[in-house]
Amino acid sequence: MLMLKIAAKKKLWVVTYVVVVCVTSALVCFGSNGFVHLFKMKRELYELTKKNYELTRENTLLLRKIKLFSSNRVLQEEAIRKELGWIKDGEIVIDFPRKSSPAQEMPSEFYHRY
């Protein structure tokens, strides 16, 4: 009888230990600061670092373009003429009508100014 009580107590302790280990493991893995959260945060950090690098690179290229434009009058004039459609005195612009289908339209590079 005493052996049965000891065996029952051991069994109870083992079951309690297993339950505590399982609950603790679940909290460590899936809790608010668990491993799953850690992996998500690492992935987000990687994506943000990558995006930051791309934006820094784009910013550097734009700064170079600004410096080039601010020091080169020919590029400024070319950009103004292309973007705003400005023409010089004495130039004649021939504007061709566009076709009905966008797939058949000629790119603006093929429009000539005489």
Backbone hydrogen bonds in HBPLUS format (Angstrom, degrees):
<---DONOR---> <-ACCEPTOR-->    atom                        ^
c    i                          cat <-CA-CA->   ^        H-A-AA   ^      H-
h    n   atom  resd res      DA  || num        DHA   H-A  angle D-A-AA Bond
n    s   type  num  typ     dist DA aas  dist angle  dist       angle   num
A0005-LYS N   A0001-MET O   3.14 MM   4  6.50 154.4  2.20 147.9 154.0     1
A0006-ILE N   A0002-LEU O   3.00 MM   4  6.29 158.4  2.04 149.3 155.2     2
A0007-ALA N   A0003-MET O   2.90 MM   4  6.03 159.1  1.94 144.6 150.7     3
A0008-ALA N   A0004-LEU O   2.83 MM   4  5.98 153.9  1.90 144.5 152.0     4
A0009-LYS N   A0005-LYS O   2.91 MM   4  6.11 155.1  1.97 144.9 151.6     5
A0010-LYS N   A0006-ILE O   2.88 MM   4  6.12 157.6  1.93 148.4 154.8     6
A0011-LYS N   A0007-ALA O   2.90 MM   4  6.07 159.3  1.94 146.1 152.1     7
A0012-LEU N   A0008-ALA O   2.88 MM   4  6.09 154.9  1.95 144.7 151.8     8
A0013-TRP N   A0009-LYS O   2.87 MM   4  6.14 157.1  1.93 149.6 155.4     9
A0014-VAL N   A0010-LYS O   2.87 MM   4  6.12 158.5  1.92 152.0 158.0    10
A0015-VAL N   A0011-LYS O   2.90 MM   4  6.11 165.5  1.92 152.5 156.3    11
A0016-THR N   A0012-LEU O   2.88 MM   4  6.02 161.3  1.91 147.3 153.2    12
A0017-TYR N   A0013-TRP O   2.82 MM   4  5.94 159.8  1.86 147.2 153.2    13
A0018-VAL N   A0014-VAL O   2.88 MM   4  6.09 161.6  1.91 151.5 156.1    14
A0019-VAL N   A0015-VAL O   2.91 MM   4  6.13 161.2  1.95 151.4 156.5    15
A0020-VAL N   A0016-THR O   2.90 MM   4  6.11 164.6  1.92 153.1 157.4    16
A0021-VAL N   A0017-TYR O   2.89 MM   4  6.08 161.8  1.93 151.2 156.5    17
A0022-CYS N   A0018-VAL O   2.88 MM   4  6.05 158.9  1.92 148.2 154.2    18
A0023-VAL N   A0019-VAL O   2.89 MM   4  6.08 166.2  1.90 154.7 158.2    19
A0024-THR N   A0020-VAL O   2.90 MM   4  5.98 164.7  1.92 149.3 154.2    20
A0025-SER N   A0021-VAL O   2.86 MM   4  5.94 159.0  1.90 145.8 152.3    21
A0026-ALA N   A0022-CYS O   2.90 MM   4  6.07 157.9  1.95 146.8 153.0    22
A0027-LEU N   A0023-VAL O   2.93 MM   4  6.20 158.2  1.98 149.6 155.4    23
A0028-VAL N   A0024-THR O   2.88 MM   4  6.10 157.8  1.93 150.5 156.9    24
A0029-CYS N   A0025-SER O   2.87 MM   4  6.05 155.6  1.93 149.0 155.7    25
A0030-PHE N   A0026-ALA O   2.72 MM   4  5.63 165.9  1.74 152.1 156.9    26
A0031-GLY N   A0027-LEU O   2.85 MM   4  4.44 135.5  2.05 123.2 126.8    27
A0035-PHE N   A0028-VAL O   2.96 MM   7  6.55 141.2  2.12 142.8 153.3    28
A0036-VAL N   A0029-CYS O   3.10 MM   7  6.04 175.6  2.10 160.5 161.1    29
A0034-GLY N   A0031-GLY O   3.05 MM   3  4.69 164.1  2.08 110.2 107.7    30
A0038-LEU N   A0034-GLY O   2.93 MM   4  6.22 153.7  2.00 147.2 155.8    31
A0039-PHE N   A0035-PHE O   2.85 MM   4  6.14 159.1  1.89 156.1 159.7    32
A0040-LYS N   A0036-VAL O   3.00 MM   4  6.26 156.7  2.06 147.4 154.1    33
A0041-MET N   A0037-HIS O   2.88 MM   4  6.10 159.1  1.92 151.4 157.1    34
A0042-LYS N   A0038-LEU O   2.91 MM   4  6.17 153.6  1.98 147.6 155.0    35
A0043-ARG N   A0039-PHE O   2.98 MM   4  6.17 157.3  2.04 146.2 152.0    36
A0044-GLU N   A0040-LYS O   2.91 MM   4  6.14 158.9  1.95 149.2 155.3    37
A0045-LEU N   A0041-MET O   2.85 MM   4  6.02 156.1  1.90 146.9 153.6    38
A0046-TYR N   A0042-LYS O   2.97 MM   4  6.19 156.0  2.03 145.5 151.7    39
A0047-GLU N   A0043-ARG O   2.98 MM   4  6.27 163.1  2.01 151.0 155.1    40
A0048-LEU N   A0044-GLU O   2.88 MM   4  6.08 162.1  1.91 152.0 157.0    41
A0049-THR N   A0045-LEU O   2.87 MM   4  5.98 154.4  1.93 147.3 154.5    42
A0050-LYS N   A0046-TYR O   2.93 MM   4  6.11 157.8  1.98 149.5 155.7    43
A0051-LYS N   A0047-GLU O   2.91 MM   4  6.13 161.1  1.95 148.2 153.4    44
A0052-ASN N   A0048-LEU O   2.85 MM   4  5.97 155.1  1.91 143.5 150.8    45
A0053-TYR N   A0049-THR O   2.95 MM   4  6.17 154.9  2.01 145.9 152.1    46
A0054-GLU N   A0050-LYS O   3.00 MM   4  6.30 160.8  2.03 150.2 155.2    47
A0055-LEU N   A0051-LYS O   2.90 MM   4  6.14 159.6  1.94 151.2 156.8    48
A0056-THR N   A0052-ASN O   2.89 MM   4  6.05 154.5  1.95 147.1 154.5    49
A0057-ARG N   A0053-TYR O   2.92 MM   4  6.13 158.5  1.97 149.6 155.5    50
A0058-GLU N   A0054-GLU O   2.90 MM   4  6.13 161.5  1.93 148.1 153.4    51
A0059-ASN N   A0055-LEU O   2.82 MM   4  5.94 155.0  1.89 144.3 151.7    52
A0060-THR N   A0056-THR O   2.94 MM   4  6.17 155.0  2.00 146.6 152.8    53
A0061-LEU N   A0057-ARG O   3.00 MM   4  6.32 159.6  2.04 150.9 156.1    54
A0062-LEU N   A0058-GLU O   2.92 MM   4  6.17 156.8  1.97 149.0 155.6    55
A0063-LEU N   A0059-ASN O   2.90 MM   4  6.15 153.4  1.97 148.4 155.7    56
A0064-ARG N   A0060-THR O   3.01 MM   4  6.29 154.9  2.08 147.6 154.2    57
A0065-LYS N   A0061-LEU O   2.96 MM   4  6.22 155.2  2.02 145.2 152.4    58
A0066-ILE N   A0062-LEU O   2.87 MM   4  6.13 153.0  1.95 147.3 154.5    59
A0067-LYS N   A0063-LEU O   2.97 MM   4  6.23 162.7  2.00 149.1 153.1    60
A0068-LEU N   A0064-ARG O   2.89 MM   4  6.12 159.9  1.93 150.2 156.1    61
A0069-PHE N   A0065-LYS O   2.85 MM   4  6.04 162.3  1.88 150.0 154.9    62
A0070-SER N   A0066-ILE O   2.84 MM   4  5.97 159.6  1.88 151.5 157.5    63
A0071-SER N   A0067-LYS O   3.23 MM   4  6.32 132.9  2.47 138.8 148.8    64
A0072-ASN N   A0069-PHE O   3.40 MM   3  5.27 155.7  2.47  98.8 105.5    65
A0076-GLN N   A0072-ASN O   3.18 MM   4  6.49 152.8  2.26 144.2 152.2    66
A0077-GLU N   A0073-ARG O   2.91 MM   4  6.15 165.0  1.94 152.8 155.8    67
A0078-GLU N   A0074-VAL O   2.94 MM   4  6.12 161.7  1.97 148.8 154.4    68
A0079-ALA N   A0075-LEU O   2.92 MM   4  6.05 159.1  1.96 147.1 152.4    69
A0080-ILE N   A0076-GLN O   2.93 MM   4  6.15 160.9  1.97 151.6 157.0    70
A0081-ARG N   A0077-GLU O   2.89 MM   4  6.05 163.9  1.92 152.5 157.0    71
A0082-LYS N   A0078-GLU O   2.95 MM   4  6.08 156.9  2.00 144.6 151.2    72
A0083-GLU N   A0079-ALA O   2.80 MM   4  5.79 170.8  1.81 154.0 157.1    73
A0084-LEU N   A0080-ILE O   2.90 MM   4  5.40 152.4  1.98 135.3 144.5    74
A0085-GLY N   A0081-ARG O   3.02 MM   4  4.79 126.7  2.32 113.0 122.6    75
A0091-GLU N   A0088-LYS O   3.17 MM   3  5.66 163.6  2.20 131.7 132.8    76
A0114-TYR N   A0092-ILE O   3.08 MM  22  5.38 138.3  2.26 168.2 169.5    77
A0104-GLN N   A0101-SER O   3.00 MM   3  5.39 145.4  2.13 109.5 119.2    78
A0105-GLU N   A0102-PRO O   3.38 MM   3  5.24 159.1  2.43  97.3 103.4    79
A0110-PHE N   A0107-PRO O   3.04 MM   3  5.88 165.5  2.06 124.9 128.8    80
A0111-TYR N   A0108-SER O   3.24 MM   3  5.43 162.7  2.27 106.4 111.6    81
